[in-house]
Amino acid sequence: METDKKQRQPRIWLINIVLFLAITAGAAGYYYFFTKDDLNLSTESVEDNAGSIEEDMAFTLPDENSRYQLGNGELKVTYDNGANWETVPVSMEELFAGDYSGSSQELIDESYEITQSRTAFVIGEEIMSSDNSYSTVHLQLLVSTDKGKSWSKAEITQLPSIRARFFGFTSAQDGYAIVTNDRTMGFEANAVYKTDDAGNTWRRAGSVEETNQHVTDGAFIDKNLGFISFGAVSVNFEPERPSLYRTADGGVNWEEVEVPVPEEYKGIFTIAEMPVFEGSEGTLHVNQGPMGDYQGGKVLAEFTSADNGASWTFAKVVDPK
């Protein structure tokens, strides 16, 4: 009996192996014959959609017909929702010149304007010193007023190690460029440049001299009223708070304005964004910074002003969604 049992065991293992191979072969055959059409269809679908990838990667601007795209080392703009594209005469190095460490897959935020009447990009050309010990960025404005058919350049300034460049026009003639440079761990210089002839010439208006913190945002509401956000500050070990400066004379003089975060939200809402205005009434949002996690980290504190941003009052917590 013991001998018969030992003789049957190899046969059982052999049968199991044969059954396993048969099942595997059947499954492979089913996959090939019954899904190959689906595989071919998926491949064809990818090929059919390849032509639309370029359009999908374009960045849409507030003017729904105007947008730009970056690809293959070129910057292109459209003014008719992608029917026609104009190549901008600029290199990738010029678009991202200086001490910029962000993504090169899209333009630096607030460094350009694309509208039906005017297109402008803040660009830079890095020039090395004669002994190759340092470089200077020649910051320029590249402008077209005929939808990309022709372009002109105007120099804004020359500075070493330019990082931020917050640019915009507040009217057909008046514009600004808030520039920072010489960034270190806890220091960054800032300066404000203005134009009153549509960007053809620029002059240095002033700077915020009370602080050298890193600038997180900046803008002018009109040719006189402007704001610069210096992120979050902490004084005497108190919770971090927003640091927001205001000018009412075109950037010559700046004063810090109080953003009165309620006690229960101190240390939560810490970085002021740029306010928006309707007449003298303004709305200011303060976010939680990159490490915020209050209610998911996305909600904002909203403040209001009735005096052109000279003073602010807490209104509510809002969800940007």
C-alpha positions as CSV (number, residue, x, y, z in Angstrom):
1,M,0.0,0.0,0.0
2,E,2.8,2.4,0.9
3,T,4.5,1.7,-2.4
4,D,1.4,2.4,-4.5
5,K,0.9,5.7,-2.7
6,K,4.5,6.8,-3.4
7,Q,4.0,5.9,-7.1
8,R,0.8,8.0,-7.4
9,Q,2.3,11.2,-6.0
10,P,4.6,12.0,-9.0
11,R,1.6,11.4,-11.4
12,I,-0.5,13.9,-9.4
13,W,2.2,16.6,-9.6
14,L,2.6,15.9,-13.4
15,I,-1.2,16.4,-13.9
16,N,-1.2,19.6,-11.9
17,I,1.6,21.0,-14.0
18,V,-0.1,20.1,-17.3
19,L,-3.4,21.7,-16.1
20,F,-1.5,24.9,-15.1
21,L,0.2,25.2,-18.5
22,A,-3.1,24.6,-20.3
23,I,-4.9,27.3,-18.3
24,T,-2.0,29.8,-18.9
25,A,-2.0,29.1,-22.7
26,G,-5.8,29.5,-22.9
27,A,-5.7,32.9,-21.1
28,A,-2.9,34.2,-23.3
29,G,-4.9,33.1,-26.4
30,Y,-8.0,34.8,-25.2
31,Y,-6.2,38.0,-24.4
32,Y,-4.6,38.1,-27.9
33,F,-7.7,37.2,-30.0
34,F,-10.3,39.1,-28.0
35,T,-8.4,42.3,-27.0
36,K,-6.0,42.9,-29.9
37,D,-8.7,45.0,-31.6
38,D,-9.0,47.1,-28.4
39,L,-5.3,47.5,-28.2
40,N,-5.2,48.6,-31.8
41,L,-8.0,51.0,-31.2
42,S,-6.2,52.5,-28.1
43,T,-3.0,53.0,-30.2
44,E,-5.0,54.6,-33.0
45,S,-6.7,56.9,-30.4
46,V,-3.3,58.0,-29.1
47,E,-2.1,58.8,-32.6
48,D,-5.3,60.6,-33.5
49,N,-5.0,62.8,-30.4
50,A,-1.4,63.5,-30.8
51,G,-2.2,66.5,-32.9
52,S,-4.2,68.1,-30.2
53,I,-1.5,67.8,-27.5
54,E,0.2,71.0,-28.6
55,E,-3.1,72.9,-28.3
56,D,-3.9,71.4,-24.9
57,M,-0.5,72.6,-23.5
58,A,-1.2,76.2,-24.4
59,F,-1.9,78.5,-21.5
60,T,-5.2,80.4,-21.7
61,L,-5.3,84.0,-20.5
62,P,-8.2,86.2,-19.4
63,D,-8.9,87.1,-23.0
64,E,-10.3,83.7,-24.1
65,N,-8.9,84.2,-27.7
66,S,-5.4,84.9,-26.6
67,R,-2.9,82.5,-25.2
68,Y,0.7,81.3,-25.4
69,Q,2.5,78.0,-25.7
70,L,6.0,77.0,-25.0
71,G,7.6,74.0,-26.9
72,N,10.6,73.0,-28.8
73,G,12.5,76.0,-27.5
74,E,10.0,78.5,-28.9
75,L,7.4,80.8,-27.5
76,K,4.3,81.3,-29.6
77,V,1.1,83.4,-29.2
78,T,-2.3,83.3,-30.7
79,Y,-5.0,86.0,-30.8
80,D,-7.8,83.9,-32.5
81,N,-8.1,81.0,-30.2
82,G,-5.4,78.9,-31.8
83,A,-6.4,79.3,-35.5
84,N,-3.1,81.1,-36.1
85,W,0.1,81.3,-34.1
86,E,2.9,83.9,-34.1
87,T,6.5,83.0,-33.0
88,V,7.9,85.5,-30.5
89,P,11.6,86.4,-31.3
90,V,13.0,85.4,-27.9
91,S,15.1,82.6,-26.5
92,M,14.3,80.4,-23.5
93,E,17.4,81.8,-21.8
94,E,16.0,85.3,-22.1
95,L,12.6,84.4,-20.7
96,F,14.1,82.8,-17.6
97,A,17.2,84.8,-17.2
98,G,18.6,85.6,-13.7
99,D,18.2,83.9,-10.4
100,Y,15.0,82.1,-11.3
101,S,14.5,78.5,-10.0
102,G,10.9,77.8,-11.0
103,S,9.4,75.8,-13.8
104,S,10.4,76.5,-17.4
105,Q,7.3,74.7,-18.7
106,E,5.3,78.0,-18.4
107,L,6.2,81.7,-18.3
108,I,7.1,83.3,-15.0
109,D,3.9,84.5,-13.4
110,E,3.1,88.2,-13.8
111,S,6.0,88.7,-16.2
112,Y,3.9,89.2,-19.3
113,E,0.8,90.6,-20.8
114,I,-1.1,89.3,-23.9
115,T,-4.1,91.2,-25.2
116,Q,-5.6,92.1,-28.5
117,S,-4.0,95.6,-28.4
118,R,-0.6,94.8,-26.8
119,T,1.6,91.9,-26.0
120,A,4.6,92.3,-23.7
121,F,7.2,90.1,-22.1
122,V,9.8,90.9,-19.5
123,I,13.0,89.3,-20.7
124,G,16.6,89.4,-19.7
125,E,20.1,89.1,-21.2
126,E,22.8,87.9,-19.0
127,I,26.2,89.6,-19.6
128,M,29.3,88.3,-17.9
129,S,31.9,90.7,-16.5
130,S,35.2,91.0,-18.3
131,D,36.9,88.8,-15.7
132,N,34.0,86.3,-15.7
133,S,33.5,86.8,-11.9
134,Y,29.9,87.8,-12.0
135,S,27.0,88.4,-14.5
136,T,24.5,91.3,-14.9
137,V,21.0,90.9,-16.2
138,H,19.9,93.5,-18.7
139,L,16.2,93.4,-18.0
140,Q,14.1,94.5,-21.0
141,L,10.5,94.7,-22.2
142,L,9.7,93.0,-25.5
143,V,6.6,94.6,-27.0
144,S,4.3,94.1,-29.9
145,T,1.2,96.3,-30.7
146,D,0.3,94.6,-34.0
147,K,-0.5,91.0,-32.7
148,G,3.0,89.7,-33.1
149,K,3.8,91.0,-36.6
150,S,6.6,93.3,-35.3
151,W,8.5,93.7,-32.0
152,S,10.5,96.3,-30.2
153,K,12.7,96.2,-27.0
154,A,13.2,98.7,-24.3
155,E,15.6,98.4,-21.4
156,I,14.1,98.5,-17.9
157,T,17.3,98.1,-15.8
158,Q,20.6,96.3,-15.3
159,L,21.1,94.4,-12.1
160,P,23.0,91.3,-10.9
161,S,21.1,88.1,-10.0
162,I,17.5,89.3,-10.8
163,R,14.9,86.9,-9.3
164,A,11.3,88.3,-9.2
165,R,9.8,90.5,-11.9
166,F,6.2,91.6,-11.3
167,F,5.1,93.6,-14.3
168,G,1.9,95.1,-15.6
169,F,0.2,98.1,-17.2
170,T,-2.4,100.1,-15.3
171,S,-3.4,102.2,-18.4
172,A,-2.5,102.5,-22.0
173,Q,0.6,104.5,-21.1
174,D,1.4,103.7,-17.4
175,G,3.2,100.6,-16.3
176,Y,5.4,99.1,-13.6
177,A,8.0,96.5,-13.0
178,I,8.8,95.4,-9.4
179,V,12.2,93.7,-9.5
180,T,14.2,91.8,-6.8
181,N,17.8,90.7,-6.9
182,D,20.8,89.6,-4.8
183,R,18.8,87.0,-3.0
184,T,20.4,85.2,0.0
185,M,18.9,83.1,2.8
186,G,17.2,86.1,4.5
187,F,17.9,89.0,2.3
188,E,16.7,90.4,-1.1
189,A,17.0,93.8,-2.6
190,N,13.9,95.3,-4.3
191,A,13.2,98.2,-6.6
192,V,10.3,99.7,-8.5
193,Y,10.5,100.9,-12.1
194,K,7.8,102.9,-13.9
195,T,6.9,103.9,-17.4
196,D,4.5,106.6,-18.6
197,D,5.0,106.1,-22.4
198,A,3.7,102.6,-22.9
199,G,7.0,100.9,-22.0
200,N,9.3,102.8,-24.3
201,T,11.4,104.2,-21.5
202,W,11.7,103.3,-17.8
203,R,12.9,105.0,-14.7
204,R,13.6,103.9,-11.1
205,A,10.8,105.2,-8.9
206,G,11.9,103.9,-5.5
207,S,12.1,100.9,-3.2
208,V,10.9,99.6,0.1
209,E,13.8,100.4,2.3
210,E,12.3,99.2,5.7
211,T,12.6,95.5,4.8
212,N,14.8,93.2,2.8
213,Q,12.7,90.1,3.1
214,H,11.9,88.1,0.0
215,V,9.1,89.5,-2.1
216,T,6.2,87.2,-2.7
217,D,4.0,89.4,-4.8
218,G,3.6,93.0,-6.0
219,A,1.3,95.1,-8.2
220,F,0.0,98.6,-8.9
221,I,-3.7,99.4,-9.0
222,D,-3.2,102.6,-10.9
223,K,-0.2,104.8,-11.6
224,N,0.0,105.9,-8.0
225,L,-1.4,103.2,-5.8
226,G,0.7,100.0,-5.3
227,F,1.3,97.1,-3.0
228,I,4.2,94.8,-2.3
229,S,3.9,91.6,-0.2
230,F,7.0,90.4,1.7
231,G,5.5,87.1,2.8
232,A,5.3,86.3,6.5
233,V,7.2,87.9,9.4
234,S,7.5,87.0,13.0
235,V,8.5,89.6,15.6
236,N,9.6,88.8,19.2
237,F,8.6,85.1,18.8
238,E,5.0,86.0,18.0
239,P,3.0,84.0,15.4
240,E,3.8,84.8,11.8
241,R,1.8,87.6,10.3
242,P,1.5,89.2,6.8
243,S,4.0,91.9,5.8
244,L,2.3,94.2,3.3
245,Y,3.6,97.6,2.1
246,R,1.6,100.3,0.3
247,T,2.5,103.4,-1.8
248,A,0.2,106.2,-2.8
249,D,2.8,108.2,-4.8
250,G,3.8,105.9,-7.6
251,G,6.4,103.9,-5.6
252,V,8.6,106.7,-4.2
253,N,7.5,106.2,-0.6
254,W,6.3,103.0,1.0
255,E,4.6,102.3,4.4
256,E,3.6,99.0,6.0
257,V,-0.1,98.6,6.4
258,E,-1.6,96.6,9.2
259,V,-3.5,93.4,8.2
260,P,-5.4,92.7,11.5
261,V,-5.6,88.9,11.6
262,P,-8.0,87.8,14.3
263,E,-6.5,86.2,17.4
264,E,-7.9,82.7,16.5
265,Y,-6.3,82.9,13.1
266,K,-2.9,84.2,14.0
267,G,-0.1,82.1,12.6
268,I,-2.6,80.5,10.2
269,F,-3.2,83.2,7.6
270,T,0.3,84.7,7.0
271,I,0.9,85.8,3.4
272,A,-1.0,88.7,1.7
273,E,-1.9,88.5,-1.9
274,M,-2.5,91.5,-4.1
275,P,-5.8,93.3,-3.4
276,V,-8.4,94.2,-6.0
277,F,-10.4,97.4,-6.0
278,E,-13.7,98.9,-7.2
279,G,-13.2,102.6,-6.7
280,S,-11.8,103.2,-3.2
281,E,-13.2,99.9,-1.9
282,G,-10.7,97.0,-1.8
283,T,-10.7,93.3,-1.1
284,L,-7.6,91.5,0.2
285,H,-7.0,87.8,0.6
286,V,-4.4,86.4,2.9
287,N,-3.3,82.8,2.3
288,Q,-1.7,80.1,4.5
289,G,1.6,79.9,2.8
290,P,3.1,76.7,1.3
291,M,2.9,74.8,4.6
292,G,-0.6,75.7,5.6
293,D,-3.0,72.9,6.6
294,Y,-5.9,74.7,8.2
295,Q,-9.1,73.2,6.6
296,G,-6.9,71.6,3.9
297,G,-4.7,74.6,3.5
298,K,-6.7,76.2,0.8
299,V,-9.1,78.6,2.6
300,L,-8.2,82.3,2.7
301,A,-8.8,85.1,5.2
302,E,-10.7,88.0,3.5
303,F,-10.2,91.6,4.4
304,T,-12.0,94.8,3.2
305,S,-11.0,98.4,2.9
306,A,-12.9,101.6,2.2
307,D,-9.9,103.9,2.0
308,N,-7.8,102.7,-1.0
309,G,-6.1,100.1,1.2
310,A,-4.7,102.4,3.9
311,S,-6.5,100.3,6.5
312,W,-8.1,96.8,6.4
313,T,-10.8,95.0,8.4
314,F,-11.2,91.3,8.7
315,A,-14.4,90.1,6.9
316,K,-14.5,86.3,6.8
317,V,-12.8,83.1,5.8
318,V,-13.5,82.1,2.2
319,D,-12.9,79.0,0.1
320,P,-11.4,80.0,-3.2
321,K,-13.3,77.1,-4.9
